[in-house]
Amino acid sequence: MKHMSTRSFLFALVLFPLMAMGQKPASPTAREPDNTPTLNATTRAVLLVNRPAHFTEAEWLRMMEQPLNRSLYPLRIDQAMLDTLDARMLDRRFQYILTGGPWGP
């Protein structure tokens, strides 16, 4: 019995590295997920309206590509924006806060 467990151990010792070497390398897109949201005109307009003054447009858009920043900086929209923009076109990866009127600050 001892001889068989040693043989199984040696088989596993050789088999597992061979299986690992036989795997194809991941494609570049699988290794580096692209977190860049494809922004439509509606979402881009709301993003730019919410841009703090101390960020340039490029910095703000680059920063908001990161999912963590999208959750830390919710985008404020008001009724006037909803009247002029198609709310169905807003990117759902961002958080929105309805402001103004009796329902918000």
N, C-alpha and C positions, 0 to 999 in steps of 0.2 A: 504494500500500500504506500509505503514511504517513497518507493521508486516512482510510482505513478504521480504523486503530488509534485515531485521534483520535475518530472517531465512536463506536467501541465504548467508549472511555474515558468520553465524555460520557454515553452511554447508561447505563453502570454507575453513574456519578456521580449520575444522577437516579433510577435504578431502586432502588438499595439504600436510600436514605432513605425512598422511598415504601413499600417493603416493610416497613421498620421501623415506620413510622407506621400501617400497616394492621394490625399485630398487636394483638390485644386485650390489655388490661392483665390481669395475673395476678390471680386471686381472692385475697382476704385470707388464706385458709388456705394458699395456695401461696406467698405472700410471707413469711408468718410461721408457720413450722412449729410445731405445738403439741407440745412435748416432755413435756407432763404425762401421766404414765402413769395409766391408769384403774386405780385400786387396788381390788382386791377385799378382803374382810375378812381373808383369810389373809395376804396380803402386807402390808397395813396393820398387822396385829398384829406381824409380824416386824420391820417398820420401827420401830414404837414401842418394842419391847423393846430394840432396838439403838440407840436415841436417846441420845447423850451428854448428861450432866446439864447442861452449859452451854448447850444449845439448848432453846428452847421447842418444843412439839409442832408448831406452825405453821411455825416457822423450819426445823425438821428436814425436814418434809414438802416444803416449798417448795424447800429446798436439794437434796433427793433427786430433784426433778423433772428436774434437769440430768443429761444422760448422763455428763458428765465426773465429777460427784460420785458417781454410781452406780458408776463403776469405781474411784474412789478410796476409797470406804467400803464394802467388802464386808460383807454382813450375816452375822452368826454365828448358826448354828442348832445345836442339840444333839439328842441322841436323844430326850429327853423332849418337845421341841417337835415332832419328827417323829411321835411316838406320838400326839399330840393334834391335830395339824394335817394337812390333806390336802396333801402335798408337791406333788401335781400341780397344785394351785391357785396355787403360787408364781409370781410374775411373772418370766419368763425374762430380762427386761431388767436385772435386778439380779444381782449376784454373791453367791453364798452360800459360806460356809466351814463345814464340819461340825466342831464342836468337842467336846471331852470324849471320854472313853473311850480305848481303846488307839490309835485312829487319828488323834487330834489333841491339841493342847495343852489 
